[in-house]
């Protein structure tokens, strides 16, 4: 059995996974897929965080997941 553990709330920071988004097409597509499904502008929140939404629990969880998932998809 293989287990993959992603970080949780409290590990978020503005700009997380931006380097993956900018350098790996699969990471960019992963962000797009999650945004399409959730209808949340995740990249706007993570990369700019103008309204400090990244620290609101309703957005923090999905943003951390999206960043983690995009990094995971870039490697596997």
C-alpha positions in Angstrom: 0.0 0.0 0.0 1.2 3.5 -0.9 0.2 6.6 1.0 0.6 10.1 -0.1 0.3 12.8 2.6 -0.2 16.5 1.7 0.4 19.3 4.1 -2.5 20.9 6.0 -3.9 24.2 7.1 -1.2 26.5 8.4 1.3 25.6 5.7 -0.2 28.0 3.1 1.7 31.0 1.8 1.2 33.4 -1.1 2.8 32.1 -4.2 2.9 28.4 -3.2 3.4 26.1 -6.3 3.7 29.1 -8.7 7.0 27.8 -9.9 5.4 24.5 -10.8 2.4 26.2 -12.4 4.7 28.3 -14.5 7.1 25.5 -15.5 5.0 22.4 -15.8 2.0 22.3 -18.1 0.5 19.4 -16.1 0.5 21.6 -13.0 -1.2 24.4 -14.8 -3.8 21.9 -16.1 -4.3 20.6 -12.6 -5.1 24.1 -11.3 -7.5 24.7 -14.2 -9.3 21.4 -13.6 -9.8 22.1 -9.9 -10.9 25.7 -10.7 -13.4 24.4 -13.3 -14.8 21.9 -10.8 -15.0 24.2 -7.8 -15.8 27.5 -9.5 -13.2 29.1 -7.2 -10.4 31.2 -8.7 -7.7 29.3 -6.8 -4.8 30.8 -8.8 -5.9 34.3 -8.1 -6.1 33.5 -4.4 -2.8 31.7 -4.2 -0.7 33.9 -6.5 -2.1 37.3 -5.6 -4.2 37.0 -2.4 -5.4 40.6 -2.7 -8.3 40.1 -0.3 -6.4 37.9 2.2 -8.7 34.9 1.2 -5.8 32.4 1.5 -6.2 32.5 5.3 -9.9 31.9 5.3 -10.6 28.3 6.0 -13.2 28.0 3.2 -10.4 28.8 0.7 -7.3 27.6 2.5 -8.1 23.9 2.3 -8.8 23.8 -1.4 -5.8 26.0 -2.2 -3.4 23.8 -0.3 -4.9 20.7 -2.0 -4.6 22.4 -5.4 -1.0 23.3 -4.8 -0.1 19.9 -3.5 -1.9 18.1 -6.2 -0.3 20.1 -9.0 3.2 19.4 -7.5 2.3 15.7 -7.2 1.1 15.6 -10.8 4.3 17.2 -12.0 6.4 14.4 -10.6 4.1 11.4 -11.2 
